Amino acid sequence: MTRSWQGARSIRRRGRGYGILHTVRPADSHPSRRAFLGATGGVAAAGLTAGCEAHSAPQDRHGAAAPPAAPVPATGRHQAGITLPQPAQPNLLAVVADVGDGVAVGPLLAELGRSVGTLTSGTDARLLGLPPGDLTVTIGVGPRLVRAVDPSLPGAADLPPFAHEQISAQARGGDLLIQICAGDALVIPIVAAALLEQAGDRLRERWRQSGGRGANVPVAEGLAAPRNLLGFIDGIVGPHTSADQQRHLWLAGPAPVAGGTLAVLRRMELRLPRFAGLSVAEQEAVIGRRRADGAPLSGGTIASDPELGAKTPDGRYLVPADAHVRRANANVVGAGLMLRRSYSTAEPAPGLLFISFQNDLRTFTSTLTHMGSSDALLRFTTTTASATFLILPGFGPQSPLGSPLFR
């Protein structure tokens, strides 16, 4: 790896929230890890008050703390935090970082994997006595690291630029993704601090973003989806069956990446006042679904496929030509399905952290290119951060995280 660290910048928190956008300052004023951990501990003690999206430990109807959520195994063929648990936890923190020149990637990933195992199992003293509950940590590597192994591998390609972007160099790309999800918001900054301390100076953080998911709405048996900041149900369509996941989600090969997937992260600011100023009917025309129950404007239930050819008696499409569900429809685009786990954000501005998982990056790029020409939803969004990662295959005691790819 040839990237120079000259001029590298470090990250400093602004405000009290654990997931807000960070200001940057020169590396010569980089705070010590001890100072970072002290700040993180202060955030935890403050109760994570930065955004209303954070959900703290659940309570029963009498106000007493409910039992912790069931643990999610960290090991297996696939990493946790993608299809498991279902529904997804309400709180997320995504940390995007770069790996320093000369750092041995394999040992770093193996160490992080071991820490993920102890943290999610509740046996790690760094949890400070908190139960992990349904904590998951999902780790991916960026295109630069994949290309260093084999430029032909899935995950070696960078995302191209798209319309409706205002992305700084600091917020585009990255070498490592650490996605932390949990039902208890208090666990998340503690886990982030533990993993970043584990990595030490081998990682330089680029940006981070926290988010929350709204109340879940049943879609089908065993499947639910949340509302987002626009008031609409988000993530209805996707590869939700095992057969669809094998076809559209998981990488079948080559062997070093089999069982992994490709992730895309896009942080978007929303023009909420402008969208809220529309009538409900106008909002529904932008999305292509009813706001109240998520059913497509062509009729049926939330689980119904939109009938894109259906028209009114006077010849107008029931699902407008520029509606989001039409422009992003996999059959219209001619692409595969994406598994989406979007989170609403409060800082640095109201918006969405869009995360999609797919086994072919063209699924995402073709969809967004098709949307870019006339998707009505994009009039209300500006993308401010963007990255793609190869989510590493699952791991276990005999196969450390990343070991099939990085020796």
C-alpha positions in Angstrom: 0.0 0.0 0.0 1.4 3.4 -1.0 -0.9 5.9 0.6 1.1 8.6 2.5 -0.1 9.7 5.9 1.4 13.1 5.4 -1.3 15.7 6.1 -3.6 13.1 7.6 -6.3 14.6 9.8 -7.8 13.3 13.0 -11.4 13.6 14.2 -12.8 15.5 17.1 -16.4 15.4 18.4 -18.6 18.5 18.2 -21.4 18.5 20.7 -22.5 15.7 22.9 -24.0 13.2 20.6 -22.1 10.0 19.8 -22.9 9.9 16.1 -22.8 13.5 14.8 -20.6 14.6 12.0 -17.1 15.5 13.2 -14.9 18.5 12.6 -11.4 17.7 11.5 -8.1 19.2 12.6 -4.4 18.6 11.7 -2.8 15.4 12.8 -0.3 17.2 15.0 -3.1 18.0 17.4 -4.6 14.5 17.4 -6.0 13.7 20.8 -4.7 10.7 22.6 -6.7 7.5 22.7 -7.0 8.0 26.5 -8.6 11.4 25.8 -10.9 9.9 23.2 -12.0 7.2 25.6 -12.7 9.7 28.3 -14.8 11.8 25.9 -16.7 8.7 24.9 -17.3 7.7 28.5 -18.7 11.2 29.1 -21.1 10.7 26.2 -22.3 7.5 27.6 -22.8 9.1 31.0 -24.7 12.0 29.5 -27.4 9.6 28.3 -27.0 10.1 24.5 -29.2 13.2 24.3 -28.1 14.4 20.9 -30.9 13.1 18.8 -34.5 11.8 19.3 -33.7 8.9 17.1 -31.8 7.1 19.8 -33.7 4.4 21.7 -32.5 3.6 25.2 -33.0 0.3 27.0 -36.5 -1.0 26.6 -39.1 -0.7 29.4 -42.2 -2.7 30.2 -45.6 -1.1 30.7 -44.9 -0.4 34.3 -41.7 1.6 33.5 -39.3 -1.1 34.7 -36.4 -2.2 32.6 -37.4 -5.0 30.3 -35.2 -8.1 29.9 -32.3 -7.6 27.4 -33.0 -8.7 23.9 -31.9 -12.1 22.9 -28.2 -12.2 21.8 -27.3 -12.6 18.1 -24.4 -15.0 17.4 -21.4 -13.2 16.0 -20.0 -16.3 14.3 -21.3 -18.3 11.3 -21.3 -18.4 7.6 -22.4 -14.7 7.4 -21.7 -11.8 9.7 -24.5 -10.7 11.9 -26.2 -7.3 11.4 -27.4 -7.9 7.8 -30.3 -10.3 7.8 -30.1 -10.9 11.6 -31.8 -9.9 13.8 -35.2 -9.4 12.2 -36.5 -6.8 12.6 -33.3 -4.8 12.8 -32.3 -3.1 16.0 -33.5 0.5 16.4 -30.0 2.1 16.9 -27.0 2.2 14.7 -23.5 3.8 14.5 -21.5 3.5 11.3 -17.8 4.3 11.5 -15.7 4.7 8.3 -11.9 4.7 8.7 -8.7 4.3 6.7 -6.0 1.8 7.4 -2.4 3.2 7.7 0.3 2.4 5.3 2.3 -0.7 6.2 -0.4 -2.0 8.5 -0.9 -5.8 8.3 -4.6 -6.0 7.5 -5.1 -9.7 8.3 -4.0 -9.5 12.0 -6.0 -6.2 12.5 -9.2 -7.9 11.2 -8.5 -11.0 13.3 -8.1 -8.9 16.4 -11.3 -7.0 15.7 -13.2 -10.2 15.1 -12.1 -11.6 18.4 -13.2 -8.4 20.1 -16.6 -8.6 18.4 -17.0 -12.1 19.7 -16.3 -11.1 23.3 -18.3 -7.9 23.2 -21.4 -9.5 21.7 -21.3 -12.5 24.1 -21.1 -10.2 27.1 -17.8 -11.6 28.3 -15.7 -8.5 27.7 -14.9 -6.3 30.6 -14.9 -3.2 28.4 -18.7 -3.4 28.4 -18.5 -1.9 31.9 -21.1 -4.4 33.1 -23.8 -3.6 30.5 -25.6 -6.6 28.9 -25.0 -6.5 25.1 -28.5 -7.7 24.3 -29.0 -7.9 20.6 -25.7 -6.1 19.8 -24.2 -6.8 16.4 -21.0 -5.6 14.8 -20.5 -5.9 11.1 -17.1 -5.2 9.4 -16.3 -4.5 5.8 -13.2 -3.5 3.8 -13.1 -0.9 1.1 -12.1 -1.1 -2.5 -8.4 0.0 -2.0 -7.8 -3.0 0.3 -9.6 -5.4 -1.9 -7.7 -4.3 -5.0 -4.4 -4.8 -3.1 -5.4 -8.5 -2.9 -7.0 -9.0 -6.3 -8.4 -6.3 -8.5 -10.9 -8.8 -10.0 -12.6 -9.6 -6.8 -16.1 -8.3 -5.9 -15.7 -5.2 -3.8 -12.7 -3.9 -5.8 -14.7 -1.2 -7.6 -15.2 2.3 -6.2 -18.6 4.0 -6.4 -18.9 6.5 -9.3 -20.2 10.0 -8.6 -24.0 10.5 -9.0 -26.4 13.4 -9.3 -27.6 15.3 -6.2 -24.3 14.9 -4.3 -22.3 17.4 -2.2 -19.6 15.2 -0.8 -16.3 16.3 0.6 -13.2 14.2 0.0 -13.2 13.2 3.7 -16.7 11.8 3.3 -16.1 9.8 0.1 -14.8 6.2 0.2 -12.8 4.6 3.0 -10.9 1.4 3.9 -12.9 0.0 6.8 -16.5 0.0 7.9 -17.5 -0.8 11.4 -21.3 -1.0 11.7 -22.6 -1.3 15.3 -26.3 -2.0 15.9 -28.2 -2.5 19.2 -31.5 -2.2 20.9 -29.8 -0.4 23.8 -28.3 2.9 22.6 -26.0 3.1 25.6 -24.0 0.0 24.4 -23.1 1.5 21.1 -20.5 4.2 22.0 -18.9 1.8 24.5 -18.4 -0.8 21.8 -17.1 1.8 19.3 -14.6 3.0 21.9 -13.4 -0.6 22.6 -12.9 -1.4 18.9 -11.2 1.8 18.0 -8.9 1.4 21.0 -8.2 -2.1 19.8 -7.1 -0.8 16.4 -5.1 2.1 17.9 -3.0 4.1 15.5 -3.6 1.5 12.7 -6.9 3.3 11.9 -7.7 6.9 11.0 -11.3 7.7 11.2 -12.9 9.5 8.3 -16.5 10.0 9.4 -19.2 8.5 11.5 -23.0 8.6 11.6 -25.6 7.4 14.0 -29.2 6.8 13.2 -32.5 5.3 14.5 -35.3 3.4 13.0 -38.9 4.3 13.6 -41.7 2.0 14.8 -41.9 -1.2 12.9 -45.0 -1.9 10.7 -45.8 -5.6 9.8 -45.3 -6.3 6.1 -45.6 -10.1 6.0 -45.2 -13.0 8.3 -41.9 -12.6 10.0 -41.1 -9.4 8.2 -41.5 -5.8 9.4 -40.3 -2.4 8.2 -40.0 1.0 9.9 -41.2 4.5 9.1 -38.6 7.1 8.1 -38.4 10.9 8.6 -40.7 11.4 5.6 -43.5 9.5 7.4 -43.4 6.6 4.9 -42.6 2.9 5.6 -39.1 2.2 4.4 -37.5 -1.0 3.1 -40.6 -3.0 2.1 -39.2 -4.6 -1.1 -36.0 -6.7 -0.9 -34.6 -10.2 -0.9 -36.4 -11.4 2.2 -36.7 -15.1 1.5 -33.7 -17.5 1.7 -33.9 -18.2 -2.0 -33.9 -14.5 -2.9 -31.0 -13.9 -0.5 -28.9 -16.6 -2.2 -29.7 -15.0 -5.6 -29.4 -11.3 -4.8 -27.6 -10.9 -1.4 -24.8 -13.3 -0.6 -21.6 -13.7 -2.7 -21.3 -17.3 -4.0 -17.6 -16.8 -4.8 -14.7 -16.7 -5.4 -13.9 -18.7 -2.3 -12.2 -15.9 -0.3 -15.4 -13.8 -0.4 -18.1 -16.5 -0.4 -20.7 -15.8 2.3 -20.0 -12.1 2.2 -21.9 -9.3 0.5 -21.4 -5.8 -0.9 -22.6 -2.8 1.1 -23.3 0.8 0.0 -23.6 3.6 2.5 -25.1 6.9 1.5 -25.9 9.7 4.0 -28.6 12.0 2.7 -29.9 15.3 4.0 -33.7 15.7 3.5 -35.5 18.9 2.7 -38.2 18.2 5.3 -40.0 21.5 5.3 -40.4 21.4 1.5 -41.7 17.8 1.6 -44.0 18.5 4.6 -45.4 21.5 2.6 -46.9 19.1 0.1 -50.4 17.7 0.5 -50.6 14.0 1.5 -51.7 13.1 -2.0 -48.6 15.0 -3.4 -46.3 13.2 -1.0 -47.8 9.9 -2.0 -47.2 10.7 -5.6 -43.5 11.3 -4.9 -43.1 7.9 -3.2 -45.7 5.9 -5.1 -47.3 4.4 -1.9 -49.9 5.4 0.5 -48.5 7.1 3.6 -50.9 5.5 6.1 -50.4 1.9 5.3 -47.6 1.6 2.7 -49.8 0.0 0.0 -48.8 0.9 -3.6 -51.0 3.6 -5.3 -52.1 0.9 -7.8 -54.0 -0.8 -4.9 -53.6 -3.9 -2.7 -51.8 -4.1 0.6 -48.3 -3.2 1.8 -47.1 -6.6 0.6 -48.6 -6.1 -2.9 -46.3 -5.5 -5.9 -47.0 -2.2 -7.6 -49.0 -2.6 -10.8 -47.0 -0.1 -12.9 -49.2 -0.4 -15.9 -52.4 0.4 -14.0 -54.1 3.7 -15.1 -57.0 5.9 -14.2 -60.0 6.0 -16.5 -58.5 9.2 -18.1 -55.2 7.4 -18.8 -53.0 8.6 -16.0 -50.7 6.1 -14.3 -51.9 5.3 -10.8 -48.2 5.1 -9.8 -46.8 8.3 -11.4 -44.1 8.1 -14.0 -41.6 9.8 -11.7 -42.6 8.1 -8.4 -39.8 6.6 -6.4 -41.2 3.0 -6.4 -41.3 3.1 -10.2 -37.9 4.6 -10.9 -36.2 2.3 -8.3 -38.2 -0.9 -9.3 -35.8 -3.8 -10.0 -37.9 -5.0 -13.0 -37.9 -1.5 -14.5 -34.2 -1.0 -13.9 -33.3 -4.5 -15.0 -31.2 -5.1 -11.9 -31.3 -7.3 -8.8 -32.8 -6.7 -5.4 -31.2 -4.8 -2.6 -31.6 -5.5 1.1 -32.0 -2.0 2.6 -31.6 -1.1 6.3 -32.1 2.7 6.3 -31.8 4.7 9.5 -33.2 8.2 10.1 -30.7 10.8 11.3 -30.9 14.0 13.3 -27.3 15.3 13.0 -25.6 16.9 11.2 -29.0 17.6 9.6 -32.3 15.7 9.4 -31.9 12.9 6.9 -31.3 9.3 6.2 -28.4 6.9 6.3 -29.2 4.6 3.5 -27.4 1.2 3.7 -28.0 -1.4 1.0 -26.6 -4.9 0.7 -26.3 -6.8 -2.6 -24.0 -9.3 -4.3 -23.4 -7.2 -7.4 -22.5 -3.5 -7.1 -24.2 -2.9 -10.5 -27.5 -3.5 -8.7 -27.0 -0.3 -6.8 -25.3 1.7 -9.5 -27.8 0.9 -12.2 -30.7 1.7 -9.9 -29.3 5.1 -8.8 -28.4 6.0 -12.4 -32.0 5.2 -13.4 -33.3 7.2 -10.5 -31.1 10.2 -11.3 -32.9 11.1 -14.5 -36.4 11.7 -13.1 -37.0 10.2 -9.6 -39.3 12.7 -7.8 -37.8 11.8 -4.4 -34.3 13.1 -5.3 -35.7 16.6 -5.5 -35.8 16.5 -1.7 -32.4 14.9 -1.0 -28.7 15.8 -1.1 -26.1 13.1 -0.5 -23.3 14.2 1.7 -21.3 11.0 2.3 -20.8 7.8 0.2 -18.8 4.6 0.4 -18.9 1.0 -0.6 -17.4 -2.0 1.2 -17.0 -5.7 0.8 -18.7 -7.1 3.9 -16.4 -10.0 4.9 -17.7 -13.5 5.1 -18.6 -14.9 8.6 -16.0 -16.1 10.9 -15.4 -18.5 13.8 -12.7 -19.9 16.1 -11.0 -21.8 13.3 -11.4 -19.1 10.7 -10.7 -15.6 12.0 -12.4 -12.6 10.5 -10.9 -11.8 7.1 -8.5 -14.7 7.1 -9.7 -16.2 3.7 -8.8 -12.9 2.0 -5.9 -11.4 4.1 -3.1 -13.6 5.2 
